[in-house]
Amino acid sequence: MALNPSASKPQETVGRTLLLSAEVRESLGGSTPVVALESTIIAHGLPRPRNLEVAQELEELVRTAGAVPATVAVLDGRAHVGLSTAQLERVAGDPDVRKLGHRDLAPALALGASGATTVSATAFLAARAGLGVFATGGLGGVHREWAQTQDESADLRLLARTGMTVVCAGVKSILDVPATLQRLETLGVGVLGYGTDRFPGFYLSSSGEPVDWTVRTPEEVADVMRARERLGGPPASLIVANPVPEEEQLDPAVHDRVLSRALDTCRERGITGQAVTPFLLEYLMRETGGASLEANLAAVRGNVRLAARIAVAAAR
């Protein structure tokens, strides 16, 4: 059963615009499940050379669970779903690799650029290739002070029209979590709490916000995916919100204190728009002595493991 009804993938589009690795192509043609992985964390989220080590580790976690990893990136104007060892090393080591959201894909392909894909770009390309499960760290969302800035991540609208199952640790805690959840509801994006009735806060196991539905096994997630396919209707993603384990989360008191200072500094310096998120994430990492980065990585590892188990369950 193909559990991605919105994945439009005419063969001429896949052949001309998307390059599938031989392993991914063979898996999609058979019964081996495939899990999409974003590449922004490799190119822009971690220091070198640790970024390559983490990229290889995440792919191995997928394989260990019985699925095939498909890291997504754009190289020399071609979109790749599944990278070779050399391509993964290039994404990790080339300082000129750009950061590409969904809206950047057409210019990047037309102009021969190379870039790492964010959540929105990864989900779009993975769906076009026919994949149904995607693992990432945390989603983008509605920014704080939205009423003044109208700042909202492109992730939300893209997920509303792309039928992926996305395993994540919620949305980044620097965002307006209640507003993001409201926006997801408005857009028709389903949210499942994995083993929790509270929406995760990325660095934190809980944001304090409730979720309407809780699932406890990969098989239950696969059942929801099948039910969505039988129902049909407008395509929209299904978010599986998987909390970072409490023992690996960032200390909540430290998180709240440092984030409050970071937001004050943002306002004092007049930092706005797209510059806000990288500033806040860098501030958190620096002021927590790297603890926020370790919590981030713990969340990503857990999400990748779970996504692979869900893909295996869905393929049965």
C-alpha positions as CSV (number, residue, x, y, z in Angstrom):
1,M,0.0,0.0,0.0
2,A,1.4,3.4,-1.0
3,L,0.8,5.6,2.0
4,N,1.4,9.0,0.3
5,P,-1.6,9.7,-1.9
6,S,-0.4,13.3,-2.7
7,A,3.0,12.2,-4.1
8,S,2.6,13.3,-7.7
9,K,5.5,11.7,-9.5
10,P,5.1,11.4,-13.2
11,Q,8.1,9.5,-14.6
12,E,9.3,12.3,-16.8
13,T,9.4,14.7,-13.8
14,V,11.3,12.2,-11.6
15,G,13.8,11.5,-14.4
16,R,14.4,15.0,-15.5
17,T,14.2,17.0,-12.3
18,L,14.8,14.5,-9.5
19,L,17.8,12.2,-9.3
20,L,17.0,9.2,-7.1
21,S,20.0,7.2,-5.9
22,A,20.1,3.6,-7.1
23,E,19.3,2.4,-3.6
24,V,16.3,4.6,-3.2
25,R,15.0,3.8,-6.7
26,E,15.3,0.1,-6.1
27,S,13.6,0.4,-2.7
28,L,10.6,2.4,-4.1
29,G,10.3,-0.2,-6.9
30,G,10.1,-3.0,-4.3
31,S,8.9,-3.3,-0.8
32,T,11.7,-1.8,1.2
33,P,10.6,1.4,3.2
34,V,12.4,4.7,2.6
35,V,12.8,7.6,5.1
36,A,13.6,11.1,3.8
37,L,16.2,13.2,5.8
38,E,16.8,16.9,5.4
39,S,20.3,18.2,4.8
40,T,20.2,21.7,6.4
41,I,21.3,20.2,9.7
42,I,24.4,18.9,7.9
43,A,25.4,22.0,6.1
44,H,24.2,24.7,8.5
45,G,23.2,23.2,11.8
46,L,26.4,21.7,13.1
47,P,30.2,22.5,13.3
48,R,32.6,20.7,11.0
49,P,33.6,17.8,11.1
50,R,30.9,16.7,13.5
51,N,28.3,17.5,10.9
52,L,29.4,14.7,8.7
53,E,29.7,12.2,11.6
54,V,26.1,13.0,12.5
55,A,24.9,12.7,8.9
56,Q,26.4,9.3,8.7
57,E,25.1,8.3,12.1
58,L,21.5,9.3,11.1
59,E,21.6,7.3,7.9
60,E,22.9,4.3,9.8
61,L,20.1,4.6,12.4
62,V,17.6,4.3,9.5
63,R,19.4,1.2,8.1
64,T,19.5,-0.5,11.5
65,A,15.7,-0.2,11.8
66,G,15.3,-1.9,8.4
67,A,14.7,1.1,6.1
68,V,16.7,3.0,3.5
69,P,17.8,6.6,4.2
70,A,17.2,9.2,1.5
71,T,19.0,12.4,2.4
72,V,17.8,15.2,0.2
73,A,19.9,18.0,-1.3
74,V,20.4,20.0,-4.5
75,L,23.8,19.7,-6.2
76,D,24.8,21.6,-9.3
77,G,21.2,22.4,-10.2
78,R,19.9,18.8,-9.8
79,A,17.7,17.7,-6.9
80,H,18.9,14.5,-5.3
81,V,16.8,12.1,-3.2
82,G,19.4,9.9,-1.7
83,L,23.1,10.8,-1.6
84,S,26.3,8.9,-2.2
85,T,29.1,9.0,0.4
86,A,30.9,11.6,-1.7
87,Q,27.8,13.7,-2.1
88,L,27.2,13.6,1.7
89,E,30.8,14.7,2.3
90,R,30.3,17.5,-0.2
91,V,27.2,18.8,1.6
92,A,29.0,18.6,4.9
93,G,32.3,20.2,3.8
94,D,31.5,22.8,1.2
95,P,31.1,26.3,2.8
96,D,29.3,27.6,-0.3
97,V,26.4,25.2,-0.1
98,R,23.3,27.4,0.3
99,K,20.2,27.0,2.4
100,L,17.2,26.2,0.3
101,G,13.5,26.4,1.2
102,H,10.8,25.3,-1.1
103,R,10.6,28.7,-2.9
104,D,14.3,28.5,-3.7
105,L,14.2,25.2,-5.5
106,A,13.3,26.6,-9.0
107,P,16.0,29.2,-9.0
108,A,18.6,26.8,-7.7
109,L,17.8,24.2,-10.4
110,A,17.7,26.8,-13.2
111,L,20.9,28.5,-12.1
112,G,22.9,25.4,-11.3
113,A,23.3,26.1,-7.6
114,S,24.0,23.7,-4.8
115,G,22.1,23.8,-1.5
116,A,21.0,22.0,1.6
117,T,17.2,21.5,1.9
118,T,15.1,22.8,4.8
119,V,11.9,21.1,6.0
120,S,9.7,22.7,3.3
121,A,12.1,21.8,0.4
122,T,12.8,18.3,1.7
123,A,9.1,17.5,2.2
124,F,8.3,18.8,-1.3
125,L,11.1,16.9,-3.1
126,A,10.5,13.7,-1.1
127,A,6.8,13.7,-1.9
128,R,7.5,14.3,-5.6
129,A,9.8,11.3,-5.5
130,G,7.1,9.1,-3.9
131,L,8.3,8.9,-0.4
132,G,5.9,9.0,2.5
133,V,7.9,9.4,5.7
134,F,10.3,12.2,6.7
135,A,12.3,12.7,9.8
136,T,13.6,16.1,11.0
137,G,14.5,17.9,14.3
138,G,11.9,20.6,14.8
139,L,9.5,22.4,12.5
140,G,9.3,26.1,11.8
141,G,6.1,27.8,12.8
142,V,4.5,31.1,13.8
143,H,7.0,33.6,15.2
144,R,6.5,35.5,18.4
145,E,4.9,39.0,17.9
146,W,3.3,37.7,14.7
147,A,0.7,40.4,14.9
148,Q,3.4,43.0,14.3
149,T,5.8,41.0,12.0
150,Q,3.5,38.6,10.1
151,D,6.4,36.2,10.3
152,E,5.5,32.6,9.7
153,S,7.6,29.7,8.5
154,A,7.1,28.4,5.0
155,D,7.0,24.9,6.5
156,L,3.4,25.3,7.6
157,R,1.7,26.0,4.2
158,L,3.9,23.5,2.4
159,L,3.0,20.7,4.8
160,A,-0.7,21.6,4.4
161,R,-0.5,20.6,0.8
162,T,2.1,17.8,0.9
163,G,0.9,14.4,2.2
164,M,4.0,13.4,4.2
165,T,4.2,11.8,7.6
166,V,6.7,14.0,9.4
167,V,8.4,12.9,12.6
168,C,9.7,15.8,14.6
169,A,10.2,17.1,18.2
170,G,7.5,19.7,17.8
171,V,8.4,23.2,16.8
172,K,11.4,25.2,17.9
173,S,10.7,26.6,21.4
174,I,11.8,30.1,20.3
175,L,8.5,30.3,18.4
176,D,4.9,31.0,19.4
177,V,3.9,27.4,20.1
178,P,0.1,28.0,20.8
179,A,-0.2,30.1,17.7
180,T,1.6,27.5,15.6
181,L,-0.7,24.7,16.8
182,Q,-3.7,26.9,16.0
183,R,-2.3,27.5,12.5
184,L,-1.7,23.8,11.9
185,E,-5.4,23.2,12.9
186,T,-6.5,25.9,10.5
187,L,-4.5,24.4,7.6
188,G,-5.8,20.9,8.3
189,V,-2.4,19.4,9.3
190,G,-2.9,16.5,11.7
191,V,-0.9,16.2,14.9
192,L,-0.3,13.1,16.9
193,G,1.6,13.1,20.2
194,Y,3.9,10.0,20.3
195,G,3.6,8.6,23.8
196,T,2.5,12.0,25.1
197,D,-0.6,14.2,25.5
198,R,1.6,17.4,25.4
199,F,3.1,18.9,22.3
200,P,7.0,18.7,22.5
201,G,9.0,21.9,22.7
202,F,12.0,20.8,20.6
203,Y,14.7,21.3,23.2
204,L,12.1,20.4,25.9
205,S,10.0,17.3,26.3
206,S,6.9,19.4,26.7
207,S,5.8,22.9,25.6
208,G,2.9,22.6,28.0
209,E,0.4,22.7,25.1
210,P,-2.0,19.8,24.7
211,V,-2.4,17.6,21.7
212,D,-5.7,16.1,20.7
213,W,-4.5,12.6,19.8
214,T,-1.9,10.3,21.3
215,V,-0.4,7.2,19.7
216,R,2.0,4.8,21.4
217,T,3.4,2.5,18.7
218,P,4.7,2.8,15.1
219,E,1.9,0.4,14.2
220,E,-0.7,2.9,15.5
221,V,0.8,5.6,13.4
222,A,0.7,3.4,10.3
223,D,-3.0,2.7,11.0
224,V,-3.6,6.4,11.0
225,M,-1.8,6.8,7.8
226,R,-3.9,4.0,6.2
227,A,-7.1,5.6,7.5
228,R,-6.1,8.9,6.0
229,E,-5.5,7.3,2.6
230,R,-8.8,5.5,2.7
231,L,-10.6,8.8,3.5
232,G,-9.0,10.6,0.6
233,G,-9.6,14.4,0.5
234,P,-7.2,17.3,0.4
235,P,-3.6,16.3,0.9
236,A,-2.0,17.4,4.1
237,S,0.9,16.2,6.2
238,L,0.6,14.2,9.4
239,I,2.9,15.4,12.2
240,V,4.1,12.8,14.6
241,A,5.3,14.9,17.6
242,N,8.0,12.8,19.3
243,P,9.4,14.4,22.5
244,V,13.1,14.3,23.4
245,P,13.5,12.1,26.5
246,E,13.4,14.1,29.7
247,E,16.9,13.0,30.7
248,E,18.2,14.4,27.5
249,Q,16.3,17.6,27.3
250,L,17.7,21.1,28.0
251,D,17.1,22.1,31.6
252,P,13.8,23.9,31.4
253,A,14.9,26.6,33.9
254,V,18.0,27.3,31.9
255,H,16.1,27.3,28.7
256,D,13.5,29.8,29.9
257,R,16.2,32.1,31.4
258,V,18.5,32.1,28.4
259,L,15.6,32.4,25.9
260,S,14.2,35.4,27.8
261,R,17.6,37.2,27.6
262,A,17.9,36.3,23.9
263,L,14.6,37.8,23.1
264,D,15.4,41.0,25.0
265,T,18.7,41.2,23.1
266,C,16.9,40.8,19.8
267,R,14.6,43.7,20.5
268,E,17.5,45.9,21.8
269,R,19.5,45.3,18.6
270,G,16.5,45.6,16.3
271,I,17.0,42.1,14.8
272,T,13.9,41.2,12.8
273,G,12.7,38.9,10.0
274,Q,14.8,35.9,8.8
275,A,17.7,37.0,11.1
276,V,15.7,36.2,14.3
277,T,15.8,32.4,14.2
278,P,19.5,31.9,13.6
279,F,20.4,34.6,16.1
280,L,18.2,33.0,18.8
281,L,19.6,29.5,18.1
282,E,23.2,30.7,18.2
283,Y,22.5,32.6,21.4
284,L,21.0,29.5,23.0
285,M,23.9,27.3,22.0
286,R,26.5,29.8,23.2
287,E,24.9,30.7,26.5
288,T,24.0,27.1,27.4
289,G,27.6,25.9,26.7
290,G,26.4,23.7,23.9
291,A,23.7,22.0,25.9
292,S,21.0,23.2,23.5
293,L,22.9,21.6,20.6
294,E,23.1,18.2,22.4
295,A,19.4,18.3,23.2
296,N,18.8,19.1,19.5
297,L,20.8,16.1,18.4
298,A,19.1,13.8,21.0
299,A,15.8,14.9,19.5
300,V,16.9,14.3,15.9
301,R,18.3,10.8,16.7
302,G,15.0,9.8,18.4
303,N,13.0,11.1,15.5
304,V,15.0,9.3,12.9
305,R,14.7,6.0,14.8
306,L,11.0,6.4,15.1
307,A,10.5,7.5,11.5
308,A,12.3,4.3,10.3
309,R,10.1,2.1,12.6
310,I,7.0,3.9,11.2
311,A,8.1,3.4,7.6
312,V,8.7,-0.3,8.3
313,A,5.3,-0.7,10.0
314,A,3.5,1.1,7.1
315,A,5.2,-1.1,4.5
316,R,3.9,-4.3,6.1
